[in-house]
Amino acid sequence: MEMLSRFARPALAFAAAALLPMWVASVAHAQVSQFGGQTGPTLPGTHAPPIETFGNIDLRQQMREQAEHALILGDWLVFPSAFVGGLYDTNPNQVSSGAKSAEGLRLAMSGMAERDTGISKTDVYGMVDGRIYTSGSATASDLATAQLGASEEYVPLPDWTISGRGDFTRQRDLFDTLGVNHSVTTLNTTGIGISPTTNPQVYNQLTGGGTVEKRFGRAFADAGGSVVAQLYDHTTANGAPNNIVYTGSLRGGYWITPDVYGFVDGSGDSRNFDGGALNSDGYRVTTGLGTGRIGLMQGEIYVGYQDEFFRSASMGTEGGITFGGQLDYAPLPELDIKVGVDRTIGATQVTPTTGTGTTVTYIIGVMSYKLAPEWSASGRAGYIHTDYKGINRADDSWTIGPSLTYSVWQNFGLTLDYQHIETSSNVMAASFSRDVVTLGVSYKY
């Protein structure tokens, strides 16, 4: 029964998110400042697909379709969008008891630009989602979530690909930016700062990384590395302090068929925290299968093992099975579904001098469905389960967020957005529930 109850809520959340677009007619118009809209490029993922021939994809046709919905500036396709409106928030500070609701103003702006020369492809993206509350009790949550970054892919020869990415993200958990960037991957290489909590800490995450890939006939190999730093606005005695994580990886694979490849991936990391209580070194080995675009589907799944060796003798070693994947599925021209799953090892500080390891498992998904010229709808949902090592604590967090737009004109619409966020914990004062309703005007070029 416990296992059933653990997955009942996320199952209902995904069912609701899936059913909503089915009864609301939709088309590619603005949501709450979604990156790129439904017709532009998507936010770059954490891993570029391996080199392939793209024999079953007409890239020129894709670019022509995107150009129809983009602002063209020289060689760049630009996809700007904006939203302004009022909001009602039942628990802006995410407190476990005595929550005070608040009204306020929400302003969200985003933009994505793409330049593709055939040899190099550049994506630049940025967004800010600001919320100003009228209630003095909500001043701690008068914050702006934001994301700004760029990625570059360079193909000097047909069998070589060099890629790099830099990103700045300001948020307080994985669900915080989901309503705008609609990304089902995370640049966070650990389980730290992913799950929503009571009285959350806002952090700025800086990410840089790159890969070099070589193809040998139907085989491929790549090497890469990344640096991720998390800087909190305010650190507390019990929580996650500022940290920086270095990761290096090697990956090899083989195209089993023209559309399906298998791979083995190994990585090592070094995690360093202020104060040193949570410092660790670890490794992760996975194997899996992936696809190029096969008609309706593109994706990757993997399973493996991860170990994290904490330098503190009191924390010891945390290890276990890791798994995950990504799926982009478009069973109909009007319907697109994206899902991301991952399980990783993190850490949290229990006292100012001691900490404990955590195992964080998440699944998030977004869906869009288009049918009629004047309506646009989408749904998003997510579930995060956190297990704490050595203490009797387990947290379950979930979210659901439908969004509906009625287009007054082709580029302007009235948008109603709703998001529910909830964390349930077996520890006192660690649970909360929050609902946010937003109504306003959206714009997409």
SULBELQUI-V789637 format. One record per residue. N is the residue number from 1. RES is the residue in three letters. PSI is psi in degrees with one decimal (none if undefined). OMEGA is omega as a letter, one per 30 degrees, with the letter a starting at -180 (999 if undefined). Layout:
n=N res=RES psi=PSI omega=OMEGA
n=N res=RES psi=PSI omega=OMEGA
This chain:
n=1 res=MET psi=-38.1 omega=l
n=2 res=GLU psi=-41.6 omega=l
n=3 res=MET psi=-39.6 omega=l
n=4 res=LEU psi=-43.8 omega=a
n=5 res=SER psi=-31.5 omega=a
n=6 res=ARG psi=-37.8 omega=a
n=7 res=PHE psi=0.0 omega=a
n=8 res=ALA psi=-47.6 omega=a
n=9 res=ARG psi=-48.5 omega=l
n=10 res=PRO psi=-33.2 omega=l
n=11 res=ALA psi=-42.9 omega=l
n=12 res=LEU psi=-38.0 omega=a
n=13 res=ALA psi=-46.0 omega=a
n=14 res=PHE psi=-34.4 omega=l
n=15 res=ALA psi=-43.7 omega=l
n=16 res=ALA psi=-42.8 omega=l
n=17 res=ALA psi=-32.1 omega=a
n=18 res=ALA psi=-36.8 omega=a
n=19 res=LEU psi=-31.7 omega=a
n=20 res=LEU psi=-52.1 omega=a
n=21 res=PRO psi=-16.0 omega=a
n=22 res=MET psi=-28.6 omega=a
n=23 res=TRP psi=5.9 omega=l
n=24 res=VAL psi=119.9 omega=l
n=25 res=ALA psi=146.2 omega=a
n=26 res=SER psi=159.6 omega=l
n=27 res=VAL psi=178.5 omega=a
n=28 res=ALA psi=79.1 omega=l
n=29 res=HIS psi=177.3 omega=a
n=30 res=ALA psi=139.7 omega=l
n=31 res=GLN psi=-149.1 omega=l
n=32 res=VAL psi=73.0 omega=l
n=33 res=SER psi=41.3 omega=a
n=34 res=GLN psi=136.7 omega=l
n=35 res=PHE psi=120.4 omega=l
n=36 res=GLY psi=-11.4 omega=a
n=37 res=GLY psi=-166.3 omega=a
n=38 res=GLN psi=-5.7 omega=a
n=39 res=THR psi=-12.0 omega=a
n=40 res=GLY psi=-177.1 omega=l
n=41 res=PRO psi=154.0 omega=l
n=42 res=THR psi=163.3 omega=l
n=43 res=LEU psi=133.2 omega=a
n=44 res=PRO psi=140.7 omega=a
n=45 res=GLY psi=177.5 omega=a
n=46 res=THR psi=-24.2 omega=l
n=47 res=HIS psi=126.7 omega=l
n=48 res=ALA psi=145.6 omega=l
n=49 res=PRO psi=152.7 omega=l
n=50 res=PRO psi=162.6 omega=a
n=51 res=ILE psi=132.3 omega=l
n=52 res=GLU psi=173.8 omega=a
n=53 res=THR psi=-17.3 omega=a
n=54 res=PHE psi=33.2 omega=a
n=55 res=GLY psi=-24.9 omega=a
n=56 res=ASN psi=18.2 omega=l
n=57 res=ILE psi=130.0 omega=l
n=58 res=ASP psi=93.7 omega=a
n=59 res=LEU psi=-35.3 omega=l
n=60 res=ARG psi=-37.9 omega=l
n=61 res=GLN psi=-39.2 omega=l
n=62 res=GLN psi=-45.2 omega=a
n=63 res=MET psi=-37.8 omega=l
n=64 res=ARG psi=-41.8 omega=l
n=65 res=GLU psi=-39.8 omega=l
n=66 res=GLN psi=-39.6 omega=a
n=67 res=ALA psi=-28.5 omega=l
n=68 res=GLU psi=-23.5 omega=a
n=69 res=HIS psi=15.8 omega=a
n=70 res=ALA psi=155.0 omega=l
n=71 res=LEU psi=121.4 omega=a
n=72 res=ILE psi=118.4 omega=l
n=73 res=LEU psi=96.1 omega=a
n=74 res=GLY psi=-122.0 omega=l
n=75 res=ASP psi=3.1 omega=a
n=76 res=TRP psi=140.5 omega=l
n=77 res=LEU psi=120.7 omega=a
n=78 res=VAL psi=135.2 omega=a
n=79 res=PHE psi=84.4 omega=l
n=80 res=PRO psi=151.4 omega=l
n=81 res=SER psi=160.1 omega=a
n=82 res=ALA psi=158.6 omega=l
n=83 res=PHE psi=139.6 omega=l
n=84 res=VAL psi=136.3 omega=a
n=85 res=GLY psi=-178.0 omega=l
n=86 res=GLY psi=158.2 omega=l
n=87 res=LEU psi=156.4 omega=l
n=88 res=TYR psi=125.0 omega=a
n=89 res=ASP psi=122.1 omega=a
n=90 res=THR psi=-19.2 omega=a
n=91 res=ASN psi=69.3 omega=a
n=92 res=PRO psi=-29.5 omega=a
n=93 res=ASN psi=-1.3 omega=l
n=94 res=GLN psi=50.6 omega=l
n=95 res=VAL psi=156.2 omega=a
n=96 res=SER psi=-25.1 omega=l
n=97 res=SER psi=156.2 omega=l
n=98 res=GLY psi=31.0 omega=a
n=99 res=ALA psi=139.9 omega=l
n=100 res=LYS psi=121.6 omega=l
n=101 res=SER psi=160.8 omega=a
n=102 res=ALA psi=148.1 omega=l
n=103 res=GLU psi=164.4 omega=l
n=104 res=GLY psi=-168.6 omega=a
n=105 res=LEU psi=136.2 omega=l
n=106 res=ARG psi=130.0 omega=l
n=107 res=LEU psi=119.7 omega=a
n=108 res=ALA psi=129.6 omega=l
n=109 res=MET psi=140.4 omega=l
n=110 res=SER psi=157.8 omega=l
n=111 res=GLY psi=148.1 omega=l
n=112 res=MET psi=135.5 omega=a
n=113 res=ALA psi=143.4 omega=a
n=114 res=GLU psi=137.8 omega=l
n=115 res=ARG psi=122.9 omega=a
n=116 res=ASP psi=114.3 omega=l
n=117 res=THR psi=-2.7 omega=a
n=118 res=GLY psi=-37.6 omega=l
n=119 res=ILE psi=-35.4 omega=l
n=120 res=SER psi=149.6 omega=l
n=121 res=LYS psi=124.9 omega=a
n=122 res=THR psi=131.6 omega=l
n=123 res=ASP psi=132.2 omega=l
n=124 res=VAL psi=134.2 omega=a
n=125 res=TYR psi=154.9 omega=l
n=126 res=GLY psi=149.1 omega=l
n=127 res=MET psi=154.0 omega=l
n=128 res=VAL psi=134.4 omega=l
n=129 res=ASP psi=96.7 omega=a
n=130 res=GLY psi=140.8 omega=l
n=131 res=ARG psi=122.2 omega=l
n=132 res=ILE psi=119.9 omega=a
n=133 res=TYR psi=144.4 omega=l
n=134 res=THR psi=-24.4 omega=a
n=135 res=SER psi=132.5 omega=l
n=136 res=GLY psi=-25.8 omega=a
n=137 res=SER psi=-12.9 omega=a
n=138 res=ALA psi=12.3 omega=a
n=139 res=THR psi=-28.0 omega=l
n=140 res=ALA psi=-19.4 omega=a
n=141 res=SER psi=10.1 omega=l
n=142 res=ASP psi=78.0 omega=a
n=143 res=LEU psi=163.4 omega=l
n=144 res=ALA psi=123.5 omega=l
n=145 res=THR psi=148.3 omega=a
n=146 res=ALA psi=157.9 omega=l
n=147 res=GLN psi=135.8 omega=a
n=148 res=LEU psi=131.5 omega=a
n=149 res=GLY psi=176.7 omega=l
n=150 res=ALA psi=148.7 omega=l
n=151 res=SER psi=149.4 omega=a
n=152 res=GLU psi=133.4 omega=l
n=153 res=GLU psi=124.4 omega=a
n=154 res=TYR psi=128.3 omega=a
n=155 res=VAL psi=84.8 omega=a
n=156 res=PRO psi=-29.9 omega=l
n=157 res=LEU psi=157.8 omega=a
n=158 res=PRO psi=-26.5 omega=a
n=159 res=ASP psi=13.3 omega=l
n=160 res=TRP psi=137.1 omega=l
n=161 res=THR psi=129.3 omega=l
n=162 res=ILE psi=127.0 omega=a
n=163 res=SER psi=151.4 omega=l
n=164 res=GLY psi=160.3 omega=a
n=165 res=ARG psi=141.9 omega=l
n=166 res=GLY psi=142.3 omega=a
n=167 res=ASP psi=139.4 omega=l
n=168 res=PHE psi=125.5 omega=l
n=169 res=THR psi=131.3 omega=l
n=170 res=ARG psi=120.5 omega=a
n=171 res=GLN psi=179.7 omega=l
n=172 res=ARG psi=-5.6 omega=l
n=173 res=ASP psi=176.9 omega=a
n=174 res=LEU psi=-30.7 omega=a
n=175 res=PHE psi=-13.3 omega=a
n=176 res=ASP psi=-41.9 omega=a
n=177 res=THR psi=-0.5 omega=a
n=178 res=LEU psi=-34.4 omega=a
n=179 res=GLY psi=-18.5 omega=a
n=180 res=VAL psi=-50.4 omega=a
n=181 res=ASN psi=-17.5 omega=l
n=182 res=HIS psi=34.5 omega=a
n=183 res=SER psi=135.3 omega=a
n=184 res=VAL psi=13.3 omega=l
n=185 res=THR psi=162.2 omega=l
n=186 res=THR psi=142.0 omega=l
n=187 res=LEU psi=-7.4 omega=l
n=188 res=ASN psi=117.7 omega=a
n=189 res=THR psi=-1.8 omega=l
n=190 res=THR psi=178.3 omega=l
n=191 res=GLY psi=10.7 omega=a
n=192 res=ILE psi=129.7 omega=l
n=193 res=GLY psi=13.5 omega=a
n=194 res=ILE psi=-44.6 omega=a
n=195 res=SER psi=137.3 omega=l
n=196 res=PRO psi=139.5 omega=a
n=197 res=THR psi=169.8 omega=l
n=198 res=THR psi=148.7 omega=a
n=199 res=ASN psi=59.3 omega=a
n=200 res=PRO psi=152.9 omega=l
n=201 res=GLN psi=128.8 omega=l
n=202 res=VAL psi=135.4 omega=l
n=203 res=TYR psi=154.2 omega=l
n=204 res=ASN psi=123.9 omega=a
n=205 res=GLN psi=124.7 omega=l
n=206 res=LEU psi=126.7 omega=a
n=207 res=THR psi=135.2 omega=l
n=208 res=GLY psi=141.9 omega=a
n=209 res=GLY psi=170.1 omega=l
n=210 res=GLY psi=164.9 omega=l
n=211 res=THR psi=153.4 omega=l
n=212 res=VAL psi=127.5 omega=a
n=213 res=GLU psi=140.0 omega=l
n=214 res=LYS psi=137.9 omega=l
n=215 res=ARG psi=137.6 omega=l
n=216 res=PHE psi=87.2 omega=a
n=217 res=GLY psi=-118.7 omega=l
n=218 res=ARG psi=-2.7 omega=l
n=219 res=ALA psi=159.7 omega=l
n=220 res=PHE psi=155.4 omega=l
n=221 res=ALA psi=146.0 omega=l
n=222 res=ASP psi=156.0 omega=l
n=223 res=ALA psi=142.0 omega=a
n=224 res=GLY psi=172.2 omega=l
n=225 res=GLY psi=159.4 omega=l
n=226 res=SER psi=156.7 omega=l
n=227 res=VAL psi=125.9 omega=a
n=228 res=VAL psi=124.6 omega=l
n=229 res=ALA psi=137.3 omega=l
n=230 res=GLN psi=121.8 omega=a
n=231 res=LEU psi=115.0 omega=a
n=232 res=TYR psi=143.5 omega=l
n=233 res=ASP psi=-44.0 omega=l
n=234 res=HIS psi=123.3 omega=l
n=235 res=THR psi=150.9 omega=l
n=236 res=THR psi=165.3 omega=a
n=237 res=ALA psi=-37.7 omega=l
n=238 res=ASN psi=98.6 omega=a
n=239 res=GLY psi=-155.2 omega=a
n=240 res=ALA psi=117.6 omega=l
n=241 res=PRO psi=174.3 omega=l
n=242 res=ASN psi=144.8 omega=a
n=243 res=ASN psi=161.2 omega=l
n=244 res=ILE psi=134.3 omega=a
n=245 res=VAL psi=127.7 omega=l
n=246 res=TYR psi=132.3 omega=a
n=247 res=THR psi=135.8 omega=l
n=248 res=GLY psi=146.9 omega=a
n=249 res=SER psi=152.7 omega=l
n=250 res=LEU psi=141.5 omega=a
n=251 res=ARG psi=136.6 omega=l
n=252 res=GLY psi=148.7 omega=a
n=253 res=GLY psi=179.4 omega=a
n=254 res=TYR psi=133.5 omega=l
n=255 res=TRP psi=101.6 omega=a
n=256 res=ILE psi=-40.8 omega=l
n=257 res=THR psi=173.1 omega=l
n=258 res=PRO psi=-17.4 omega=a
n=259 res=ASP psi=-14.1 omega=a
n=260 res=VAL psi=132.3 omega=l
n=261 res=TYR psi=151.6 omega=l
n=262 res=GLY psi=154.5 omega=a
n=263 res=PHE psi=158.9 omega=l
n=264 res=VAL psi=133.5 omega=a
n=265 res=ASP psi=132.2 omega=l
n=266 res=GLY psi=138.8 omega=l
n=267 res=SER psi=154.7 omega=l
n=268 res=GLY psi=147.6 omega=a
n=269 res=ASP psi=158.1 omega=l
n=270 res=SER psi=118.7 omega=a
n=271 res=ARG psi=127.4 omega=a
n=272 res=ASN psi=124.7 omega=a
n=273 res=PHE psi=151.2 omega=l
n=274 res=ASP psi=131.5 omega=a
n=275 res=GLY psi=-28.6 omega=l
n=276 res=GLY psi=-4.1 omega=a
n=277 res=ALA psi=-26.9 omega=a
n=278 res=LEU psi=7.6 omega=a
n=279 res=ASN psi=142.2 omega=a
n=280 res=SER psi=164.1 omega=l
n=281 res=ASP psi=146.1 omega=a
n=282 res=GLY psi=-179.9 omega=l
n=283 res=TYR psi=162.0 omega=l
n=284 res=ARG psi=130.3 omega=l
n=285 res=VAL psi=127.9 omega=a
n=286 res=THR psi=158.5 omega=l
n=287 res=THR psi=149.3 omega=a
n=288 res=GLY psi=-172.7 omega=l
n=289 res=LEU psi=148.1 omega=l
n=290 res=GLY psi=169.7 omega=l
n=291 res=THR psi=149.4 omega=l
n=292 res=GLY psi=-171.9 omega=l
n=293 res=ARG psi=113.0 omega=l
n=294 res=ILE psi=91.8 omega=l
n=295 res=GLY psi=-95.3 omega=a
n=296 res=LEU psi=-7.8 omega=a
n=297 res=MET psi=145.9 omega=l
n=298 res=GLN psi=138.0 omega=a
n=299 res=GLY psi=-176.8 omega=a
n=300 res=GLU psi=138.9 omega=l
n=301 res=ILE psi=150.4 omega=a
n=302 res=TYR psi=159.9 omega=l
n=303 res=VAL psi=149.4 omega=a
n=304 res=GLY psi=-153.1 omega=a
n=305 res=TYR psi=144.4 omega=l
n=306 res=GLN psi=140.9 omega=l
n=307 res=ASP psi=138.5 omega=l
n=308 res=GLU psi=120.0 omega=a
n=309 res=PHE psi=102.0 omega=a
n=310 res=PHE psi=138.9 omega=a
n=311 res=ARG psi=-14.8 omega=l
n=312 res=SER psi=126.6 omega=a
n=313 res=ALA psi=-28.6 omega=a
n=314 res=SER psi=-23.8 omega=a
n=315 res=MET psi=-31.1 omega=l
n=316 res=GLY psi=-137.8 omega=a
n=317 res=THR psi=137.6 omega=l
n=318 res=GLU psi=124.0 omega=a
n=319 res=GLY psi=166.1 omega=l
n=320 res=GLY psi=-179.3 omega=l
n=321 res=ILE psi=137.9 omega=l
n=322 res=THR psi=148.9 omega=a
n=323 res=PHE psi=167.0 omega=l
n=324 res=GLY psi=-168.2 omega=l
n=325 res=GLY psi=174.9 omega=l
n=326 res=GLN psi=146.3 omega=l
n=327 res=LEU psi=131.4 omega=l
n=328 res=ASP psi=112.5 omega=a
n=329 res=TYR psi=125.6 omega=l
n=330 res=ALA psi=81.6 omega=a
n=331 res=PRO psi=-20.6 omega=l
n=332 res=LEU psi=154.2 omega=l
n=333 res=PRO psi=-26.7 omega=a
n=334 res=GLU psi=-8.4 omega=a
n=335 res=LEU psi=131.1 omega=l
n=336 res=ASP psi=132.6 omega=a
n=337 res=ILE psi=130.4 omega=l
n=338 res=LYS psi=134.0 omega=a
n=339 res=VAL psi=138.9 omega=l
n=340 res=GLY psi=138.7 omega=a
n=341 res=VAL psi=142.4 omega=l
n=342 res=ASP psi=150.5 omega=l
n=343 res=ARG psi=125.2 omega=a
n=344 res=THR psi=168.4 omega=a
n=345 res=ILE psi=132.6 omega=l
n=346 res=GLY psi=-157.1 omega=l
n=347 res=ALA psi=157.6 omega=l
n=348 res=THR psi=155.0 omega=a
n=349 res=GLN psi=120.7 omega=a
n=350 res=VAL psi=-41.8 omega=l
n=351 res=THR psi=174.2 omega=l
n=352 res=PRO psi=-17.8 omega=a
n=353 res=THR psi=-11.0 omega=a
n=354 res=THR psi=158.5 omega=l
n=355 res=GLY psi=-176.7 omega=l
n=356 res=THR psi=150.7 omega=l
n=357 res=GLY psi=154.9 omega=l
n=358 res=THR psi=154.2 omega=l
n=359 res=THR psi=119.7 omega=a
n=360 res=VAL psi=124.2 omega=l
n=361 res=THR psi=128.5 omega=l
n=362 res=TYR psi=153.7 omega=l
n=363 res=ILE psi=126.4 omega=l
n=364 res=ILE psi=150.8 omega=a
n=365 res=GLY psi=151.7 omega=l
n=366 res=VAL psi=152.1 omega=a
n=367 res=MET psi=140.7 omega=l
n=368 res=SER psi=147.1 omega=a
n=369 res=TYR psi=129.4 omega=a
n=370 res=LYS psi=138.6 omega=a
n=371 res=LEU psi=-52.0 omega=a
n=372 res=ALA psi=153.6 omega=a
n=373 res=PRO psi=-29.2 omega=a
n=374 res=GLU psi=-4.7 omega=a
n=375 res=TRP psi=148.1 omega=l
n=376 res=SER psi=135.1 omega=a
n=377 res=ALA psi=150.5 omega=l
n=378 res=SER psi=163.1 omega=l
n=379 res=GLY psi=147.8 omega=l
n=380 res=ARG psi=147.3 omega=a
n=381 res=ALA psi=154.4 omega=a
n=382 res=GLY psi=155.3 omega=l
n=383 res=TYR psi=134.5 omega=l
n=384 res=ILE psi=128.3 omega=l
n=385 res=HIS psi=129.3 omega=a
n=386 res=THR psi=121.7 omega=l
n=387 res=ASP psi=137.0 omega=a
n=388 res=TYR psi=129.6 omega=a
n=389 res=LYS psi=133.7 omega=l
n=390 res=GLY psi=-7.5 omega=l
n=391 res=ILE psi=153.6 omega=a
n=392 res=ASN psi=76.9 omega=l
n=393 res=ARG psi=138.0 omega=l
n=394 res=ALA psi=133.9 omega=a
n=395 res=ASP psi=139.9 omega=l
n=396 res=ASP psi=124.1 omega=l
n=397 res=SER psi=144.1 omega=l
n=398 res=TRP psi=158.4 omega=l
n=399 res=THR psi=153.7 omega=l
n=400 res=ILE psi=140.2 omega=a
n=401 res=GLY psi=91.6 omega=l
n=402 res=PRO psi=151.1 omega=l
n=403 res=SER psi=135.5 omega=a
n=404 res=LEU psi=130.2 omega=l
n=405 res=THR psi=131.2 omega=l
n=406 res=TYR psi=119.5 omega=a
n=407 res=SER psi=112.0 omega=l
n=408 res=VAL psi=-44.4 omega=l
n=409 res=TRP psi=-179.9 omega=a
n=410 res=GLN psi=-35.7 omega=a
n=411 res=ASN psi=-12.2 omega=a
n=412 res=PHE psi=143.1 omega=l
n=413 res=GLY psi=161.6 omega=l
n=414 res=LEU psi=124.1 omega=a
n=415 res=THR psi=130.6 omega=l
n=416 res=LEU psi=123.2 omega=a
n=417 res=ASP psi=139.3 omega=l
n=418 res=TYR psi=139.3 omega=l
n=419 res=GLN psi=130.7 omega=l
n=420 res=HIS psi=130.8 omega=l
n=421 res=ILE psi=134.9 omega=a
n=422 res=GLU psi=139.6 omega=l
n=423 res=THR psi=129.6 omega=l
n=424 res=SER psi=124.3 omega=a
n=425 res=SER psi=151.8 omega=l
n=426 res=ASN psi=7.1 omega=l
n=427 res=VAL psi=137.8 omega=a
n=428 res=MET psi=139.4 omega=l
n=429 res=ALA psi=19.1 omega=l
n=430 res=ALA psi=0.2 omega=a
n=431 res=SER psi=151.1 omega=l
n=432 res=PHE psi=164.6 omega=l
n=433 res=SER psi=141.5 omega=a
n=434 res=ARG psi=137.4 omega=l
n=435 res=ASP psi=134.1 omega=l
n=436 res=VAL psi=124.0 omega=l
n=437 res=VAL psi=129.9 omega=a
n=438 res=THR psi=136.4 omega=l
n=439 res=LEU psi=128.0 omega=a
n=440 res=GLY psi=-162.2 omega=a
n=441 res=VAL psi=131.1 omega=l
n=442 res=SER psi=153.2 omega=a
n=443 res=TYR psi=138.1 omega=l
n=444 res=LYS psi=134.6 omega=a
n=445 res=TYR psi=none omega=999
